[in-house]
């Protein structure tokens, strides 16, 4: 029953289903794996990724759990909510990556938030290959109705084009 509630998690449908909350620089772009100065992804099923630019690029989806078929009684049991994201940099330019996932009630008030420190990748001293970030929400209290998933970043050298962080393979799963 567990399924990824994010639509278009790897750019197969360009920017469809994503709200562009920040679209700076040369704006968001979808590219083919592995891309210029990039790395292959560990899953052959993932063939595209979202690429950021020289000013902040953030995109978000808000999942309506009732619209996705979850009954309020099922949600009252506080099922575990697992989130995952993959990010990488380029071998020729540094970048920053950020992620914010919020569990929200019916009024879209925050029940619990996962917002790790921003990550800076520097190709001169870091392995900028694909890295996974994941988190599982538990014991967040009653009232879960929405999940907000927002991620993105930018490059660190302010180069025109798409030299910033790359993201793909995002998922939000309610473990019922």
C-alpha positions in Angstrom: 0.0 0.0 0.0 2.9 2.3 0.7 3.5 4.5 -2.4 5.3 7.7 -3.3 2.9 10.5 -2.9 5.0 13.0 -4.8 4.1 13.4 -8.4 6.9 13.7 -11.0 9.8 13.1 -8.5 12.5 12.9 -11.2 11.5 15.4 -13.8 10.0 13.0 -16.4 7.2 15.5 -16.8 9.4 18.6 -16.7 8.1 20.9 -13.9 4.6 19.5 -13.8 3.1 19.3 -10.3 5.8 21.4 -8.7 5.2 24.9 -7.4 8.3 27.1 -8.1 8.6 29.0 -4.8 12.0 30.5 -5.9 13.0 30.5 -9.5 16.1 32.7 -9.6 19.0 33.0 -12.0 18.5 31.1 -15.2 15.6 29.3 -13.4 14.9 25.6 -12.9 15.7 23.2 -15.7 15.3 19.4 -16.2 18.3 17.6 -17.6 19.2 14.1 -18.7 21.3 11.9 -16.5 24.3 12.2 -16.0 24.5 15.7 -17.5 27.6 17.9 -18.0 30.2 17.3 -15.4 27.8 15.0 -13.6 27.5 11.6 -12.1 25.4 8.6 -13.0 22.6 7.7 -10.6 22.5 4.3 -8.9 19.0 3.4 -10.3 18.7 3.0 -14.1 15.0 3.9 -13.8 16.0 7.5 -12.9 17.0 9.2 -16.1 16.4 12.9 -15.4 17.0 15.4 -12.6 16.1 19.0 -11.8 18.9 21.5 -12.0 19.3 24.8 -10.2 21.0 28.1 -11.2 23.1 30.9 -9.8 20.3 32.4 -7.6 18.1 30.4 -5.2 15.8 27.9 -6.8 13.2 26.1 -4.6 10.3 24.0 -5.6 7.5 22.5 -3.5 4.6 20.1 -3.5 1.9 20.0 -0.9 0.3 16.5 -0.6 -3.3 16.5 0.5 -3.6 13.1 2.3 -7.4 12.9 2.3 -7.4 13.6 -1.5 -4.9 10.8 -1.8 -7.3 8.4 -0.2 -6.2 8.4 3.5 -9.1 8.4 6.0 -8.8 10.9 8.9 -9.1 7.9 11.3 -6.1 6.2 9.7 -4.1 9.4 10.0 -5.2 9.8 13.7 -3.1 6.7 14.4 0.0 8.8 13.5 1.5 6.5 10.9 5.2 6.9 10.2 5.9 9.3 7.3 9.2 8.6 5.4 10.8 11.2 3.2 13.8 10.8 0.9 15.6 13.0 -1.5 18.8 12.7 -3.7 21.1 15.6 -4.5 24.5 16.0 -6.3 26.8 18.7 -7.5 28.9 19.1 -10.6 32.6 18.4 -10.9 33.3 22.0 -12.0 31.3 24.2 -9.7 30.2 24.2 -6.0 26.6 24.4 -4.9 24.3 24.5 -1.9 21.4 22.1 -1.2 18.5 22.6 1.2 15.4 20.6 2.1 12.3 21.4 4.3 9.5 18.9 4.9 6.6 19.8 7.1 3.7 17.7 8.4 0.7 20.0 8.5 -2.8 19.9 10.0 -6.0 20.8 8.3 -5.3 24.6 8.7 -1.8 24.0 7.3 -0.2 24.7 10.7 3.1 22.8 11.3 2.8 19.7 13.4 6.5 18.7 12.9 9.3 19.9 10.6 12.4 18.3 9.2 14.9 20.9 8.0 18.5 19.7 8.1 21.3 22.2 7.8 22.0 23.4 4.3 24.8 21.4 2.6 27.6 23.0 0.5 29.3 20.8 -2.0 32.7 21.9 -3.2 34.2 19.8 -6.1 37.8 20.8 -5.0 37.4 18.9 -1.7 34.1 16.9 -1.8 32.8 13.9 -3.7 29.9 15.7 -5.4 28.2 12.4 -6.5 24.6 11.6 -5.7 23.9 11.6 -2.0 20.7 10.5 -0.2 18.9 12.3 2.7 16.1 10.6 4.5 14.0 11.1 7.5 11.0 9.3 9.2 8.5 11.3 11.2 7.0 9.6 14.3 5.0 10.8 17.3 4.0 14.1 15.7 0.6 14.3 17.3 -3.0 14.2 16.0 -4.4 16.1 13.0 -2.1 15.2 10.1 -3.7 16.3 6.8 -1.0 17.7 4.5 2.7 17.2 3.8 4.8 20.0 2.4 8.0 18.9 0.6 10.3 21.7 -0.6 13.9 21.5 -1.8 16.5 23.2 -4.0 19.6 25.4 -3.8 22.0 27.2 -6.1 25.6 27.3 -7.3 28.3 29.0 -5.3 30.1 30.8 -8.1 27.1 32.7 -9.6 27.7 31.3 -13.1 25.0 31.9 -15.7 23.3 28.7 -16.5 22.6 25.5 -14.5 25.7 24.9 -12.3 23.8 24.6 -9.0 22.6 21.5 -7.1 20.8 18.7 -8.9 17.9 16.9 -7.3 15.9 13.8 -8.2 14.3 10.7 -6.9 12.3 12.5 -4.1 9.7 10.6 -2.2 7.1 11.0 0.6 5.6 7.7 1.9 2.9 7.2 4.6 3.5 3.8 6.2 0.0 2.6 6.8 
